[in-house]
């Protein structure tokens, strides 16, 4: 059986993970992702995402159009394979989230907004990170208002339930939903979800 990862789900174009894994598998993997992203120091996360982005641009021409998913996954595998053996498992987990978010950037932020960020910011990538974080915050705000939301031991199951519901309504794919929420929550676990300030998740 193919190992469950959110980027595997993207690669096989599944709108929701229902055909590839059961509830406990999905929630268990989300919990593993949360712990891995939270445990990796911020600078290491930043360095890893930069490596992935540079690699995807160089090998997959990601700066010119939507990159081929399998090409980006190969860049991620090679990037983590080059790490010390002890760091590879964590690298693969964090890269799974980072790649899913990278592949979804153009859906989260439309061309008009990207041009505005480019014109208004001295650091385009920093401006993109701020905008993405604001969009992710809106998604997390919706999660916390879901009936039955559990911010404790049941957090991973709550994320899965919320993202499956959004996928079923064809509002947002499960993989994009999970990746955005995991990155927002785990990268800053003490941060409370702010209001979404009118920013809406993309419609696929």
C-alpha positions as CSV (number, residue, x, y, z in Angstrom):
1,X,0.0,0.0,0.0
2,X,1.3,3.5,-0.8
3,X,2.4,5.4,2.3
4,X,-0.1,8.2,3.2
5,X,1.4,11.6,2.6
6,X,-0.5,14.8,1.6
7,X,1.7,15.2,-1.5
8,X,1.0,11.6,-2.6
9,X,-2.7,12.6,-2.5
10,X,-1.9,15.7,-4.7
11,X,0.1,13.6,-7.1
12,X,-2.8,11.2,-7.6
13,X,-5.2,14.1,-8.0
14,X,-7.6,12.9,-5.2
15,X,-10.0,15.7,-4.1
16,X,-10.4,14.0,-0.7
17,X,-8.4,11.3,0.9
18,X,-11.3,9.0,1.5
19,X,-10.2,6.4,-1.1
20,X,-6.7,6.2,0.2
21,X,-6.9,6.0,3.9
22,X,-9.3,5.6,6.8
23,X,-10.1,8.2,9.5
24,X,-7.5,6.9,12.0
25,X,-4.7,6.8,9.4
26,X,-5.5,10.3,8.3
27,X,-5.8,11.7,11.8
28,X,-2.7,9.9,12.9
29,X,-0.6,11.2,10.0
30,X,-1.9,14.8,10.6
31,X,-0.8,14.4,14.3
32,X,2.7,13.2,13.1
33,X,2.9,16.3,10.8
34,X,1.9,18.7,13.6
35,X,4.6,17.3,15.9
36,X,7.3,17.3,13.2
37,X,6.7,20.9,12.1
38,X,6.5,22.1,15.7
39,X,9.7,20.3,16.7
40,X,11.8,21.7,13.8
41,X,13.4,25.0,14.8
42,X,12.1,28.0,12.8
43,X,15.4,28.7,11.1
44,X,15.6,25.1,9.9
45,X,12.1,25.2,8.6
46,X,13.0,28.5,6.8
47,X,16.2,27.0,5.3
48,X,14.3,23.8,4.2
49,X,11.5,25.7,2.5
50,X,14.1,27.9,0.8
51,X,16.1,24.8,-0.5
52,X,12.9,23.3,-1.8
53,X,11.8,26.5,-3.5
54,X,15.2,27.0,-5.2
55,X,15.4,23.4,-6.2
56,X,11.9,23.5,-7.7
57,X,12.7,26.7,-9.6
58,X,15.9,25.3,-11.0
59,X,14.7,21.8,-11.9
60,X,11.0,22.2,-12.4
61,X,10.8,25.8,-13.8
62,X,8.5,26.6,-10.9
63,X,9.0,30.3,-11.3
64,X,7.4,30.3,-14.8
65,X,4.3,28.2,-14.5
66,X,2.7,25.7,-12.2
67,X,5.4,23.1,-11.7
68,X,5.0,19.4,-12.4
69,X,4.0,17.8,-9.1
70,X,6.2,14.7,-9.5
71,X,9.2,16.9,-10.3
72,X,8.8,18.9,-7.1
73,X,8.4,15.7,-5.1
74,X,11.6,14.4,-6.6
75,X,13.3,17.7,-5.5
76,X,12.0,17.2,-2.0
77,X,13.2,13.6,-1.9
78,X,16.6,14.6,-3.0
79,X,16.8,17.5,-0.6
80,X,16.0,15.3,2.4
81,X,18.2,12.4,1.2
82,X,21.2,14.9,1.3
83,X,20.6,15.5,5.0
84,X,22.3,13.6,7.8
85,X,20.6,10.2,8.3
86,X,19.2,11.2,11.7
87,X,17.5,14.3,10.2
88,X,15.9,12.7,7.2
89,X,12.7,11.4,8.7
90,X,11.8,14.9,10.1
91,X,12.9,16.5,6.9
92,X,10.5,14.3,4.9
93,X,7.6,15.1,7.1
94,X,8.1,18.9,7.1
95,X,8.9,18.8,3.4
96,X,5.5,17.1,2.8
97,X,3.7,20.1,4.3
98,X,6.0,22.7,2.7
99,X,5.7,21.2,-0.8
100,X,1.9,21.0,-0.5
101,X,1.8,24.7,0.5
102,X,4.3,25.6,-2.2
103,X,2.2,23.9,-4.9
104,X,-0.9,25.7,-3.7
105,X,0.5,29.2,-3.6
106,X,-1.0,30.4,-6.8
107,X,-4.4,29.1,-5.7
108,X,-4.2,30.9,-2.4
109,X,-2.8,34.2,-3.8
110,X,-4.1,35.3,-7.2
111,X,-1.9,37.1,-9.8
112,X,-3.3,40.5,-9.0
113,X,-2.4,40.2,-5.4
114,X,1.1,38.8,-6.2
115,X,1.7,41.8,-8.4
116,X,0.6,44.2,-5.6
117,X,2.9,42.5,-3.2
118,X,5.8,42.7,-5.6
119,X,5.2,46.5,-6.1
120,X,4.6,47.3,-2.4
121,X,7.3,45.1,-0.7
122,X,11.0,45.3,-0.7
123,X,11.1,41.6,0.0
124,X,8.6,39.7,-2.3
125,X,9.0,36.4,-0.5
126,X,8.5,38.0,2.9
127,X,5.4,39.7,1.6
128,X,4.1,36.4,0.2
129,X,4.7,34.7,3.6
130,X,2.7,37.4,5.4
131,X,-0.1,37.2,2.9
132,X,-0.2,33.4,3.1
133,X,-0.2,33.5,6.8
134,X,-3.2,35.8,6.8
135,X,-5.0,33.5,4.5
136,X,-4.1,30.4,6.6
137,X,-5.3,32.3,9.7
138,X,-8.8,32.7,8.1
139,X,-8.9,28.9,7.5
140,X,-7.8,28.2,11.1
141,X,-10.5,30.6,12.4
142,X,-13.1,28.5,10.6
143,X,-11.7,25.3,12.1
144,X,-11.9,26.7,15.6
145,X,-15.6,27.6,15.1
146,X,-16.5,24.1,13.9
147,X,-19.0,22.3,16.1
148,X,-17.1,19.7,18.2
149,X,-13.7,21.3,17.6
150,X,-11.0,19.9,20.0
151,X,-7.9,21.9,20.4
152,X,-6.4,19.3,22.7
153,X,-5.8,15.5,22.1
154,X,-8.4,15.5,19.3
155,X,-6.9,18.4,17.3
156,X,-5.7,16.1,14.4
157,X,-9.1,14.5,14.1
158,X,-10.7,17.9,14.2
159,X,-8.5,19.1,11.3
160,X,-9.3,16.0,9.3
161,X,-13.0,16.4,9.9
162,X,-12.9,20.1,8.9
163,X,-10.9,19.5,5.8
164,X,-12.9,16.5,4.6
165,X,-16.0,18.6,4.9
166,X,-14.5,21.4,2.9
167,X,-13.3,18.9,0.2
168,X,-16.8,17.3,0.0
169,X,-18.3,20.8,-0.6
170,X,-15.5,21.4,-3.2
171,X,-14.4,24.5,-1.4
172,X,-10.8,23.5,-0.9
173,X,-8.9,20.2,-1.4
174,X,-8.2,18.1,1.6
175,X,-4.4,18.3,1.0
176,X,-4.3,22.1,0.7
177,X,-6.5,22.5,3.7
178,X,-4.5,20.2,5.9
179,X,-1.1,21.6,4.8
180,X,-2.1,25.2,5.5
181,X,-3.6,24.5,8.9
182,X,-0.7,22.3,10.0
183,X,1.8,25.0,9.0
184,X,-0.1,27.8,10.7
185,X,-0.7,26.0,14.0
186,X,2.5,24.0,14.3
187,X,4.9,26.7,13.2
188,X,3.5,29.0,15.9
189,X,1.7,26.8,18.4
190,X,1.2,29.6,20.9
191,X,-0.5,31.9,18.4
192,X,-4.3,32.2,18.6
193,X,-6.1,32.2,15.3
194,X,-7.1,35.8,14.5
195,X,-10.1,36.9,12.5
196,X,-9.7,36.3,8.8
197,X,-9.9,40.1,7.9
198,X,-12.1,39.2,4.9
199,X,-9.5,36.9,3.3
200,X,-11.1,33.8,1.9
201,X,-9.6,30.4,1.1
202,X,-9.3,29.8,-2.7
203,X,-12.1,28.1,-4.6
204,X,-10.9,25.2,-6.7
